[in-house]
């Protein structure tokens, strides 16, 4: 299985799995990341422990403080007591609430924290077309890229106005007039020099 295919499977599981938590599974809230793919989580009862991120989610999905995940207990675990099996998005939380399986303690949190989503990297976000077989992903435009500003038409009109100053004016100092004056003076100099040579002879 290629890397791209694995990413698509992770994408489908992340966004399309609306299965309800099982009896041996628990919904917990992420408190903070602890490094080495470990996250400190808390249960609805306030119990705090470490949960590990499985390999299939690593480098594909990132979770942050305030996200909700589904965990399974690790019986032999001492410090790391659970493993994350699902990452709950906003639609998943609504589905669980509709089935009256959402913990009451978490329902008391503010709406802003409940609506927080986990952050997935851009390279695994596939559109509906790509899920049906297309490999082309819809990419968002980079908002940090500076906008290119083009000069206004006023600069062009100013350049045209400067050219018009040379048309039809006697005092105009155009290059063409300078060149004609230079040529006429040069011709007169040549004639006087020729006459002076004749006199010397």
Secondary structure, DSSP 8 states (H G I E B T S, - for coil): --HHHHHHHHHHHHHH------TTEEEEEEEEEEETTEEEEE-TT--EEEEEE-GGGTTTEE--TT-EEEEEE-TT-SSEEEEEEEEE-HHHHHHHHHTT-S-HHHHTS-HHHHT---EE-GGG---HHHHTT---------TTS-------THHHHHHHHHHHTTSS-TT---HHHHHHHHHHHHHHHHHHHHHHHHHH-
